[in-house]
């Protein structure tokens, strides 16, 4: 009987270990990727990963042939926090500086075991909300 209980516990540990023991962010897959570099006319890129990270950006140079050419960039990035909320930064960067708008959703997003906590913690480093 004791051997049977030990065997059952062993099987439970083996089944649970992939979701508990591994940092699943290491296994994240790219779900979509777009990249369009149109030279002086600008650029666009976007990607999304299976661990809930989304990043997109658009840049263009205003009046590229003048001495007053300005690079204008707009974009955003987001990820799922450990408590399941969506953390999003939307930003503009141009001659007026870098201007981020930060939001955290009240809704909870469930990605199952797709989010690796160490990645979320590393992404939050230096991005404290408060």
N, CA and C atoms as a LAMMPS dump frame, in Angstrom:
ITEM: TIMESTEP
0
ITEM: NUMBER OF ATOMS
390
ITEM: BOX BOUNDS ff ff ff
-5.0000000000000000e+02 5.0000000000000000e+02
-5.0000000000000000e+02 5.0000000000000000e+02
-5.0000000000000000e+02 5.0000000000000000e+02
ITEM: ATOMS id mol type element x y z
1 1 1 N 0.824 -1.197 0
2 1 2 C 0 0 0
3 1 3 C 0.868 1.26 0
4 2 1 N 1.939 1.295 0.829
5 2 2 C 2.817 2.455 0.888
6 2 3 C 3.512 2.705 -0.444
7 3 1 N 3.887 1.63 -1.134
8 3 2 C 4.516 1.79 -2.448
9 3 3 C 3.538 2.394 -3.444
10 4 1 N 2.293 2.007 -3.357
11 4 2 C 1.28 2.55 -4.255
12 4 3 C 1.103 4.051 -4.005
13 5 1 N 1.046 4.467 -2.747
14 5 2 C 0.901 5.885 -2.406
15 5 3 C 2.115 6.67 -2.909
16 6 1 N 3.297 6.14 -2.712
17 6 2 C 4.503 6.795 -3.218
18 6 3 C 4.489 6.901 -4.737
19 7 1 N 4.03 5.853 -5.392
20 7 2 C 3.942 5.875 -6.85
21 7 3 C 2.971 6.958 -7.315
22 8 1 N 1.803 7.044 -6.668
23 8 2 C 0.805 8.064 -7.036
24 8 3 C 1.375 9.464 -6.816
25 9 1 N 2.037 9.692 -5.698
26 9 2 C 2.654 10.993 -5.436
27 9 3 C 3.713 11.322 -6.486
28 10 1 N 4.508 10.329 -6.868
29 10 2 C 5.525 10.516 -7.892
30 10 3 C 4.887 10.935 -9.222
31 11 1 N 3.809 10.261 -9.6
32 11 2 C 3.112 10.587 -10.855
33 11 3 C 2.551 12.003 -10.795
34 12 1 N 1.988 12.385 -9.654
35 12 2 C 1.438 13.743 -9.52
36 12 3 C 2.543 14.788 -9.677
37 13 1 N 3.69 14.546 -9.067
38 13 2 C 4.819 15.479 -9.183
39 13 3 C 5.281 15.574 -10.63
40 14 1 N 5.378 14.445 -11.313
41 14 2 C 5.811 14.437 -12.718
42 14 3 C 4.83 15.208 -13.592
43 15 1 N 3.557 15.046 -13.347
44 15 2 C 2.542 15.744 -14.147
45 15 3 C 2.549 17.235 -13.85
46 16 1 N 2.698 17.603 -12.58
47 16 2 C 2.631 19.011 -12.183
48 16 3 C 3.906 19.77 -12.48
49 17 1 N 5.027 19.113 -12.53
50 17 2 C 6.317 19.787 -12.646
51 17 3 C 6.46 20.683 -13.876
52 18 1 N 6.02 20.281 -15.061
53 18 2 C 6.21 21.191 -16.195
54 18 3 C 5.566 22.552 -15.996
55 19 1 N 4.406 22.604 -15.366
56 19 2 C 3.778 23.901 -15.168
57 19 3 C 4.273 24.61 -13.918
58 20 1 N 4.792 23.875 -12.937
59 20 2 C 5.259 24.498 -11.71
60 20 3 C 6.759 24.736 -11.688
61 21 1 N 7.529 23.86 -12.308
62 21 2 C 8.984 23.903 -12.179
63 21 3 C 9.665 24.691 -13.293
64 22 1 N 9.048 24.814 -14.426
65 22 2 C 9.689 25.474 -15.559
66 22 3 C 9.243 26.919 -15.669
67 23 1 N 10.114 27.763 -16.106
68 23 2 C 9.75 29.13 -16.44
69 23 3 C 9.179 29.081 -17.852
70 24 1 N 7.862 29.088 -17.964
71 24 2 C 7.212 28.89 -19.253
72 24 3 C 7.495 30.014 -20.241
73 25 1 N 7.995 31.158 -19.759
74 25 2 C 8.337 32.221 -20.691
75 25 3 C 9.49 31.803 -21.601
76 26 1 N 10.302 30.863 -21.144
77 26 2 C 11.382 30.357 -21.993
78 26 3 C 10.818 29.623 -23.196
79 27 1 N 9.611 29.115 -23.057
80 27 2 C 8.964 28.369 -24.128
81 27 3 C 7.996 29.237 -24.93
82 28 1 N 7.991 30.53 -24.668
83 28 2 C 7.066 31.419 -25.374
84 28 3 C 7.322 31.359 -26.872
85 29 1 N 6.252 31.4 -27.622
86 29 2 C 6.338 31.377 -29.088
87 29 3 C 5.884 32.721 -29.641
88 30 1 N 6.404 33.063 -30.78
89 30 2 C 5.965 34.271 -31.476
90 30 3 C 4.672 33.917 -32.201
91 31 1 N 3.591 34.601 -31.841
92 31 2 C 2.298 34.346 -32.463
93 31 3 C 2.13 35.153 -33.742
94 32 1 N 2.664 36.368 -33.741
95 32 2 C 2.602 37.182 -34.958
96 32 3 C 3.8 38.128 -34.973
97 33 1 N 4.249 38.454 -36.183
98 33 2 C 5.385 39.356 -36.35
99 33 3 C 5.223 40.085 -37.672
100 34 1 N 5.311 41.392 -37.62
101 34 2 C 5.263 42.223 -38.828
102 34 3 C 6.382 43.247 -38.735
103 35 1 N 7.045 43.518 -39.848
104 35 2 C 8.116 44.502 -39.875
105 35 3 C 8.136 45.123 -41.261
106 36 1 N 7.949 46.417 -41.322
107 36 2 C 7.927 47.117 -42.592
108 36 3 C 8.792 48.367 -42.476
109 37 1 N 9.993 48.31 -43.038
110 37 2 C 10.897 49.456 -43.029
111 37 3 C 10.819 50.101 -44.397
112 38 1 N 10.229 51.277 -44.45
113 38 2 C 10.014 51.945 -45.726
114 38 3 C 11.001 53.085 -45.941
115 39 1 N 12.187 52.941 -45.359
116 39 2 C 13.227 53.951 -45.553
117 39 3 C 12.86 55.278 -44.916
118 40 1 N 13.08 56.359 -45.635
119 40 2 C 12.79 57.69 -45.101
120 40 3 C 11.308 57.931 -44.88
121 41 1 N 10.464 57.106 -45.491
122 41 2 C 9.031 57.272 -45.295
123 41 3 C 8.594 56.76 -43.925
124 42 1 N 9.438 55.968 -43.252
125 42 2 C 9.102 55.508 -41.912
126 42 3 C 9.241 54.008 -41.743
127 43 1 N 8.701 53.524 -40.65
128 43 2 C 8.743 52.096 -40.357
129 43 3 C 7.558 51.717 -39.47
130 44 1 N 7.228 50.443 -39.485
131 44 2 C 6.208 49.869 -38.624
132 44 3 C 6.692 48.5 -38.199
133 45 1 N 6.457 48.145 -36.96
134 45 2 C 6.664 46.765 -36.559
135 45 3 C 5.699 46.41 -35.449
136 46 1 N 5.457 45.112 -35.342
137 46 2 C 4.518 44.612 -34.344
138 46 3 C 4.827 43.15 -34.096
139 47 1 N 4.758 42.74 -32.827
140 47 2 C 4.849 41.316 -32.527
141 47 3 C 4.019 40.985 -31.296
142 48 1 N 3.624 39.728 -31.212
143 48 2 C 2.884 39.212 -30.065
144 48 3 C 3.422 37.831 -29.739
145 49 1 N 3.6 37.553 -28.448
146 49 2 C 4.115 36.256 -28.034
147 49 3 C 3.065 35.499 -27.218
148 50 1 N 3.282 34.206 -27.1
149 50 2 C 2.31 33.355 -26.418
150 50 3 C 2.256 33.583 -24.913
151 51 1 N 3.21 34.315 -24.351
152 51 2 C 3.154 34.595 -22.921
153 51 3 C 2.51 35.952 -22.62
154 52 1 N 1.793 36.502 -23.59
155 52 2 C 0.99 37.694 -23.359
156 52 3 C 1.661 39.017 -23.638
157 53 1 N 2.842 39.015 -24.231
158 53 2 C 3.535 40.26 -24.54
159 53 3 C 3.121 40.737 -25.932
160 54 1 N 2.811 42.015 -26.028
161 54 2 C 2.45 42.635 -27.303
162 54 3 C 3.244 43.923 -27.424
163 55 1 N 3.857 44.147 -28.585
164 55 2 C 4.676 45.356 -28.811
165 55 3 C 4.425 45.836 -30.222
166 56 1 N 4.21 47.119 -30.378
167 56 2 C 4.075 47.695 -31.718
168 56 3 C 4.599 49.117 -31.721
169 57 1 N 5.085 49.532 -32.906
170 57 2 C 5.666 50.863 -33.021
171 57 3 C 5.57 51.334 -34.464
172 58 1 N 5.391 52.634 -34.624
173 58 2 C 5.35 53.287 -35.934
174 58 3 C 6.229 54.522 -35.842
175 59 1 N 7.122 54.687 -36.794
176 59 2 C 7.989 55.857 -36.814
177 59 3 C 8.021 56.482 -38.19
178 60 1 N 8.141 57.795 -38.21
179 60 2 C 8.25 58.511 -39.485
180 60 3 C 9.062 59.779 -39.267
181 61 1 N 9.698 60.2 -40.316
182 61 2 C 10.471 61.439 -40.273
183 61 3 C 9.663 62.521 -40.957
184 62 1 N 9.406 63.599 -40.222
185 62 2 C 8.688 64.708 -40.838
186 62 3 C 9.698 65.592 -41.564
187 63 1 N 9.368 65.941 -42.765
188 63 2 C 10.208 66.806 -43.601
189 63 3 C 11.653 66.287 -43.667
190 64 1 N 11.858 65.052 -44.184
191 64 2 C 13.168 64.412 -44.132
192 64 3 C 14.283 65.129 -44.892
193 65 1 N 13.94 65.974 -45.828
194 65 2 C 14.98 66.603 -46.642
195 65 3 C 15.379 67.98 -46.13
196 66 1 N 14.764 68.418 -45.049
197 66 2 C 15.114 69.736 -44.517
198 66 3 C 16.081 69.596 -43.337
199 67 1 N 16.597 70.718 -42.886
200 67 2 C 17.461 70.732 -41.711
201 67 3 C 16.653 70.556 -40.424
202 68 1 N 15.339 70.642 -40.54
203 68 2 C 14.463 70.535 -39.368
204 68 3 C 13.742 69.19 -39.315
205 69 1 N 14.319 68.168 -39.898
206 69 2 C 13.689 66.844 -39.897
207 69 3 C 13.526 66.344 -38.464
208 70 1 N 12.366 65.757 -38.184
209 70 2 C 12.062 65.258 -36.84
210 70 3 C 11.567 63.824 -36.943
211 71 1 N 12.152 62.954 -36.136
212 71 2 C 11.664 61.584 -36.05
213 71 3 C 10.522 61.556 -35.047
214 72 1 N 9.369 61.091 -35.492
215 72 2 C 8.197 60.96 -34.624
216 72 3 C 7.882 59.476 -34.481
217 73 1 N 7.826 59.015 -33.236
218 73 2 C 7.595 57.603 -32.96
219 73 3 C 6.388 57.47 -32.054
220 74 1 N 5.514 56.538 -32.405
221 74 2 C 4.368 56.197 -31.563
222 74 3 C 4.345 54.689 -31.414
223 75 1 N 4.011 54.247 -30.234
224 75 2 C 3.967 52.811 -30.036
225 75 3 C 3.364 52.43 -28.711
226 76 1 N 3.412 51.135 -28.447
227 76 2 C 2.911 50.617 -27.181
228 76 3 C 3.524 49.254 -26.913
229 77 1 N 3.509 48.88 -25.645
230 77 2 C 3.835 47.518 -25.271
231 77 3 C 2.953 47.143 -24.094
232 78 1 N 2.656 45.864 -23.987
233 78 2 C 1.819 45.402 -22.885
234 78 3 C 2.193 43.979 -22.521
235 79 1 N 1.844 43.627 -21.294
236 79 2 C 2.072 42.278 -20.799
237 79 3 C 1.102 42.005 -19.664
238 80 1 N 0.986 40.743 -19.3
239 80 2 C 0.102 40.328 -18.225
240 80 3 C 0.893 40.322 -16.915
241 81 1 N 0.364 40.995 -15.9
242 81 2 C 1.011 41.028 -14.593
243 81 3 C 0.773 39.701 -13.861
244 82 1 N 1.551 39.429 -12.819
245 82 2 C 1.357 38.165 -12.087
246 82 3 C -0.059 37.977 -11.536
247 83 1 N -0.761 39.087 -11.255
248 83 2 C -2.129 38.945 -10.759
249 83 3 C -3.154 38.913 -11.899
250 84 1 N -2.678 38.831 -13.14
251 84 2 C -3.57 38.614 -14.281
252 84 3 C -4.107 39.867 -14.939
253 85 1 N -3.617 41.041 -14.579
254 85 2 C -4.094 42.268 -15.221
255 85 3 C -3.185 42.654 -16.377
256 86 1 N -3.72 43.377 -17.335
257 86 2 C -2.955 43.828 -18.491
258 86 3 C -2.29 45.162 -18.165
259 87 1 N -0.948 45.195 -18.235
260 87 2 C -0.145 46.407 -18.022
261 87 3 C 0.214 46.927 -19.405
262 88 1 N -0.141 48.181 -19.698
263 88 2 C 0.085 48.74 -21.036
264 88 3 C 0.757 50.101 -20.942
265 89 1 N 1.737 50.31 -21.804
266 89 2 C 2.372 51.621 -21.948
267 89 3 C 2.191 52.043 -23.398
268 90 1 N 1.545 53.181 -23.597
269 90 2 C 1.43 53.797 -24.922
270 90 3 C 2.317 55.034 -24.879
271 91 1 N 3.074 55.259 -25.938
272 91 2 C 4.036 56.355 -25.879
273 91 3 C 4.136 57.086 -27.218
274 92 1 N 4.616 58.31 -27.085
275 92 2 C 4.972 59.147 -28.223
276 92 3 C 6.36 59.698 -27.919
277 93 1 N 7.208 59.709 -28.927
278 93 2 C 8.543 60.29 -28.784
279 93 3 C 8.81 61.135 -30.019
280 94 1 N 9.129 62.395 -29.79
281 94 2 C 9.389 63.308 -30.9
282 94 3 C 10.199 64.487 -30.376
283 95 1 N 10.125 65.615 -31.053
284 95 2 C 10.885 66.788 -30.62
285 95 3 C 10.403 67.327 -29.275
286 96 1 N 9.251 66.869 -28.804
287 96 2 C 8.719 67.285 -27.502
288 96 3 C 9.162 66.343 -26.372
289 97 1 N 9.914 65.279 -26.723
290 97 2 C 10.389 64.335 -25.717
291 97 3 C 9.608 63.015 -25.757
292 98 1 N 9.863 62.193 -24.745
293 98 2 C 9.204 60.894 -24.598
294 98 3 C 8.023 61.069 -23.646
295 99 1 N 6.809 60.706 -24.114
296 99 2 C 5.608 60.911 -23.321
297 99 3 C 4.828 59.599 -23.214
298 100 1 N 5.02 58.87 -22.123
299 100 2 C 4.294 57.616 -21.947
300 100 3 C 2.946 57.823 -21.259
301 101 1 N 2.006 56.956 -21.564
302 101 2 C 0.732 56.865 -20.862
303 101 3 C 0.628 55.429 -20.384
304 102 1 N 0.557 55.235 -19.077
305 102 2 C 0.567 53.903 -18.492
306 102 3 C -0.822 53.564 -17.978
307 103 1 N -1.267 52.351 -18.274
308 103 2 C -2.552 51.895 -17.75
309 103 3 C -2.451 50.438 -17.321
310 104 1 N -3.249 50.112 -16.318
311 104 2 C -3.36 48.739 -15.845
312 104 3 C -4.843 48.419 -15.797
313 105 1 N -5.24 47.365 -16.494
314 105 2 C -6.659 47.026 -16.563
315 105 3 C -7.165 46.493 -15.238
316 106 1 N -8.449 46.689 -15.001
317 106 2 C -9.093 46.1 -13.831
318 106 3 C -9.521 44.67 -14.109
319 107 1 N -9.637 44.334 -15.39
320 107 2 C -10.045 42.986 -15.776
321 107 3 C -8.869 42.033 -15.66
322 108 1 N -9.174 40.805 -15.365
323 108 2 C -8.136 39.783 -15.239
324 108 3 C -8.06 38.981 -16.529
325 109 1 N -6.847 38.754 -17.024
326 109 2 C -6.612 37.953 -18.208
327 109 3 C -6.024 36.625 -17.775
328 110 1 N -6.588 35.536 -18.247
329 110 2 C -6.084 34.217 -17.869
330 110 3 C -5.37 33.604 -19.059
331 111 1 N -4.071 33.49 -18.944
332 111 2 C -3.279 32.859 -19.993
333 111 3 C -2.905 31.439 -19.603
334 112 1 N -3.553 30.913 -18.58
335 112 2 C -3.208 29.571 -18.135
336 112 3 C -1.784 29.56 -17.634
337 113 1 N -0.997 28.608 -18.09
338 113 2 C 0.385 28.516 -17.633
339 113 3 C 1.349 29.135 -18.637
340 114 1 N 0.875 30.046 -19.493
341 114 2 C 1.738 30.618 -20.52
342 114 3 C 2.659 31.703 -19.978
343 115 1 N 2.331 32.304 -18.853
344 115 2 C 3.123 33.417 -18.348
345 115 3 C 4.143 32.918 -17.333
346 116 1 N 5.397 33.235 -17.537
347 116 2 C 6.458 32.886 -16.593
348 116 3 C 6.695 34.036 -15.64
349 117 1 N 6.522 33.823 -14.37
350 117 2 C 6.661 34.872 -13.364
351 117 3 C 8.004 35.58 -13.423
352 118 1 N 9.152 34.888 -13.596
353 118 2 C 10.427 35.616 -13.652
354 118 3 C 10.476 36.65 -14.776
355 119 1 N 9.847 36.371 -15.905
356 119 2 C 9.835 37.342 -17
357 119 3 C 8.999 38.551 -16.619
358 120 1 N 7.849 38.329 -16.029
359 120 2 C 6.999 39.44 -15.613
360 120 3 C 7.749 40.31 -14.607
361 121 1 N 8.404 39.69 -13.651
362 121 2 C 9.153 40.456 -12.652
363 121 3 C 10.263 41.257 -13.322
364 122 1 N 10.96 40.656 -14.285
365 122 2 C 12.036 41.391 -14.948
366 122 3 C 11.492 42.531 -15.798
367 123 1 N 10.322 42.349 -16.404
368 123 2 C 9.72 43.429 -17.191
369 123 3 C 9.254 44.574 -16.307
370 124 1 N 8.845 44.265 -15.095
371 124 2 C 8.363 45.304 -14.193
372 124 3 C 9.501 46.069 -13.531
373 125 1 N 10.694 45.563 -13.575
374 125 2 C 11.826 46.236 -12.933
375 125 3 C 11.974 47.638 -13.492
376 126 1 N 11.903 48.595 -12.635
377 126 2 C 12.037 49.986 -13.063
378 126 3 C 10.775 50.578 -13.636
379 127 1 N 9.689 49.823 -13.714
380 127 2 C 8.426 50.311 -14.25
381 127 3 C 7.355 50.298 -13.178
382 128 1 N 7.702 50.682 -11.977
383 128 2 C 6.75 50.628 -10.874
384 128 3 C 5.593 51.574 -11.159
385 129 1 N 4.399 51.117 -10.875
386 129 2 C 3.194 51.918 -11.041
387 129 3 C 2.757 52.359 -9.653
388 130 1 N 2.469 53.602 -9.509
389 130 2 C 2.006 53.997 -8.171
390 130 3 C 1.831 55.462 -8.037
